[in-house]
Amino acid sequence: MKMELLLPNPSNESLLVQRYEKKLPLEKWQLSEFFQSMQAANVFPKLVFPNRTVNSIYLDDEDLTHYQDNVHGLSLRSKTRFRWYDSDLSKISLEYKKKTNHFSNKTVYVLKNPDNILPDTYLAAKKLIGLAPELSNHLLVRPKMHVRYERAYYTLAPEIRMTVDTEMCFRKLDPLVSKSFNPSPVFSVIEFKYPADQSDTFNNLIRGMPFKLFRHSKYIIGLESL
């Protein structure tokens, strides 16, 4: 069951989300074919939210533990990132995401950022995280990469969501901060998100579609392409 729970917190808002997440990276020609195959299966994605630009800054320790755990395919792994939308840095969040196989548990701390701090350096990230003392354990990690992409939001069924990410690009932040973005070698990523009790519904929706779900991480692709 999908769980969205506001946790009591005097200095910021915290949101805990649990769900299944499955991804499908596609080339440009495959994206149009994907939507055609959905229509052929009588599945019609419904746009539910205006498209927006997603910005994420991924943090990791000096040993790149998050990267290594993902590359080695550990069933239990995690990632830490800042996230904001479009150019609005006043509404920035710190997300700590744990994943066990395809099941994700994400805790989101919404941070107050009245000075519009861009946390792309260690000092800036430290200052921003320092606004919430209970997050001091995250001061051991450093900004490693900035990823930016355009996201479209759909629903396939009442509790089954689908996002389509395109125009992905990356900016390296460590050991030196790059000012320019490099395009991703992956054209688009489709992601399905749904609670565990909707697994049968989801499998029925995609049954017969000529595509295979893959494990995909923008953080991994970004670091390796840079």
C-alpha positions as CSV (number, residue, x, y, z in Angstrom):
1,M,0.0,0.0,0.0
2,K,1.3,3.4,-0.9
3,M,2.1,5.4,2.2
4,E,2.4,9.1,2.4
5,L,3.0,10.2,6.0
6,L,3.9,13.6,7.4
7,L,6.4,13.1,10.2
8,P,6.4,15.6,13.1
9,N,9.4,17.9,12.7
10,P,9.7,21.4,14.2
11,S,12.1,22.8,11.6
12,N,10.9,21.4,8.3
13,E,8.4,19.1,6.7
14,S,9.3,15.5,6.2
15,L,7.6,13.0,3.8
16,L,8.0,9.3,3.8
17,V,6.9,7.5,0.6
18,Q,7.0,3.7,-0.1
19,R,6.3,2.2,-3.5
20,Y,7.5,0.0,-6.4
21,E,9.5,1.8,-9.1
22,K,10.3,0.2,-12.5
23,K,12.2,1.9,-15.3
24,L,12.4,1.7,-19.0
25,P,15.2,3.5,-20.9
26,L,14.4,4.1,-24.5
27,E,15.9,5.5,-27.7
28,K,14.1,8.3,-29.5
29,W,12.5,6.0,-32.1
30,Q,11.4,3.6,-29.3
31,L,9.6,6.3,-27.4
32,S,6.9,6.8,-30.1
33,E,6.7,3.0,-30.6
34,F,6.1,2.6,-26.8
35,F,3.1,4.9,-26.9
36,Q,1.8,3.2,-30.0
37,S,2.1,-0.2,-28.3
38,M,0.2,1.1,-25.3
39,Q,-2.7,2.3,-27.5
40,A,-2.7,-1.1,-29.2
41,A,-3.1,-2.7,-25.7
42,N,-6.0,-0.3,-25.0
43,V,-3.9,1.6,-22.4
44,F,-4.2,5.4,-22.7
45,P,-1.9,7.4,-20.4
46,K,-3.5,10.5,-19.0
47,L,-1.5,13.7,-18.5
48,V,-2.2,14.8,-14.9
49,F,0.3,17.6,-14.3
50,P,2.1,20.2,-16.3
51,N,5.6,19.3,-17.6
52,R,8.4,20.7,-15.6
53,T,12.2,20.8,-15.3
54,V,13.6,18.5,-12.6
55,N,16.9,19.4,-11.0
56,S,18.7,16.9,-8.8
57,I,22.1,17.2,-7.1
58,Y,23.4,13.8,-6.0
59,L,25.6,13.5,-2.9
60,D,28.0,10.7,-2.1
61,D,31.0,10.1,0.2
62,E,34.6,10.1,-0.8
63,D,34.5,6.3,-1.5
64,L,31.4,6.8,-3.8
65,T,29.5,4.3,-1.7
66,H,26.2,5.0,-3.3
67,Y,27.7,4.6,-6.8
68,Q,29.5,1.4,-5.9
69,D,26.5,-0.2,-4.3
70,N,24.4,0.5,-7.4
71,V,27.0,-0.7,-9.9
72,H,27.5,-4.0,-8.0
73,G,23.7,-4.5,-8.0
74,L,23.3,-4.8,-4.2
75,S,19.7,-5.6,-3.4
76,L,19.8,-3.0,-0.5
77,R,21.2,0.3,-1.6
78,S,20.6,4.0,-1.1
79,K,21.1,7.5,-2.6
80,T,21.0,11.0,-1.3
81,R,20.1,14.1,-3.4
82,F,18.8,17.6,-3.4
83,R,15.8,18.2,-5.6
84,W,14.0,21.3,-6.9
85,Y,11.8,22.1,-9.9
86,D,12.3,24.6,-12.7
87,S,14.3,27.5,-11.3
88,D,12.6,27.7,-7.9
89,L,15.4,27.1,-5.3
90,S,13.2,28.5,-2.5
91,K,11.4,25.1,-2.5
92,I,14.3,22.6,-2.3
93,S,14.2,19.2,-0.7
94,L,16.7,16.7,0.6
95,E,15.7,13.2,-0.4
96,Y,17.1,10.0,1.2
97,K,16.1,7.0,-0.8
98,K,16.5,3.4,0.1
99,K,15.9,0.6,-2.3
100,T,15.4,-3.1,-1.9
101,N,15.2,-4.7,-5.3
102,H,12.3,-2.9,-6.9
103,F,10.8,-1.6,-3.7
104,S,11.6,2.0,-2.7
105,N,11.4,3.9,0.5
106,K,12.0,7.6,0.2
107,T,12.1,10.2,3.0
108,V,11.8,13.8,1.8
109,Y,12.8,16.7,4.0
110,V,11.5,20.1,2.6
111,L,14.1,22.7,3.5
112,K,13.6,26.4,3.9
113,N,15.9,28.2,1.5
114,P,15.1,31.9,1.6
115,D,18.5,32.8,0.2
116,N,18.1,30.5,-2.8
117,I,21.3,28.6,-2.0
118,L,22.5,26.4,-4.9
119,P,24.0,23.4,-3.1
120,D,26.5,22.5,-5.8
121,T,29.6,22.8,-3.6
122,Y,30.4,21.2,-0.2
123,L,30.2,24.5,1.7
124,A,26.9,25.5,0.1
125,A,25.4,22.0,0.8
126,K,26.7,22.1,4.3
127,K,25.1,25.5,4.9
128,L,21.8,24.4,3.5
129,I,21.7,21.1,5.5
130,G,22.8,23.0,8.6
131,L,19.4,24.7,8.5
132,A,18.0,21.4,9.8
133,P,20.1,20.1,12.7
134,E,18.5,16.7,12.7
135,L,20.1,16.1,9.2
136,S,23.7,16.6,10.4
137,N,24.6,13.0,9.4
138,H,24.3,14.1,5.8
139,L,27.2,16.5,6.2
140,L,29.5,13.5,5.5
141,V,28.6,13.5,1.9
142,R,29.5,15.9,-0.9
143,P,27.8,17.0,-4.1
144,K,29.0,14.9,-7.0
145,M,26.7,15.5,-9.9
146,H,23.9,17.8,-11.1
147,V,21.3,16.2,-13.4
148,R,18.6,18.1,-15.2
149,Y,15.7,16.8,-17.4
150,E,12.2,17.5,-18.6
151,R,9.5,15.4,-17.0
152,A,5.9,14.6,-18.1
153,Y,3.5,13.1,-15.6
154,Y,0.8,10.5,-16.5
155,T,-1.6,8.1,-14.8
156,L,-2.4,4.6,-16.2
157,A,-4.8,3.7,-13.5
158,P,-6.0,5.4,-10.2
159,E,-2.9,4.4,-8.2
160,I,-0.4,3.7,-11.1
161,R,1.7,6.6,-12.2
162,M,4.1,7.0,-15.1
163,T,6.7,9.7,-15.8
164,V,8.6,10.3,-19.0
165,D,12.0,12.0,-18.7
166,T,13.7,13.5,-21.8
167,E,16.4,16.1,-22.5
168,M,18.6,14.7,-19.7
169,C,21.9,16.3,-19.1
170,F,24.6,16.2,-16.5
171,R,27.1,18.6,-14.8
172,K,30.1,17.3,-12.8
173,L,30.5,18.9,-9.3
174,D,33.6,17.1,-7.9
175,P,36.5,17.5,-7.6
176,L,35.8,20.8,-9.5
177,V,32.5,22.3,-10.3
178,S,31.7,22.4,-14.0
179,K,29.5,25.2,-15.3
180,S,28.3,23.4,-18.4
181,F,26.0,20.4,-18.9
182,N,26.7,17.4,-21.1
183,P,23.8,15.6,-22.7
184,S,22.9,12.1,-21.6
185,P,23.6,9.1,-23.9
186,V,20.1,7.9,-23.0
187,F,17.3,9.7,-24.9
188,S,14.4,9.0,-22.5
189,V,13.5,7.1,-19.3
190,I,10.0,6.0,-18.5
191,E,9.3,5.2,-14.9
192,F,6.3,3.4,-13.4
193,K,5.4,4.0,-9.8
194,Y,2.7,2.1,-7.9
195,P,2.0,0.5,-4.5
196,A,2.5,-3.2,-3.9
197,D,-1.2,-4.0,-3.9
198,Q,-1.4,-2.8,-7.5
199,S,1.2,-5.2,-8.8
200,D,-1.3,-7.4,-10.6
201,T,-3.0,-4.4,-12.2
202,F,0.3,-3.0,-13.4
203,N,1.4,-6.4,-14.8
204,N,-1.9,-6.7,-16.7
205,L,-1.5,-3.2,-18.2
206,I,2.0,-3.9,-19.6
207,R,1.4,-7.5,-20.6
208,G,2.2,-8.1,-24.2
209,M,4.1,-4.8,-24.8
210,P,7.4,-5.4,-26.7
211,F,9.6,-3.7,-24.1
212,K,11.8,-5.0,-21.2
213,L,12.2,-3.2,-17.9
214,F,15.8,-2.4,-16.9
215,R,17.6,-1.2,-13.8
216,H,18.6,2.4,-14.6
217,S,20.1,5.2,-12.5
218,K,20.7,8.7,-13.8
219,Y,23.4,9.1,-11.1
220,I,25.3,6.1,-12.5
221,I,24.9,7.1,-16.1
222,G,25.9,10.7,-15.4
223,L,29.1,9.8,-13.5
224,E,30.1,7.3,-16.1
225,S,29.4,9.5,-19.1
226,L,31.3,12.4,-17.6
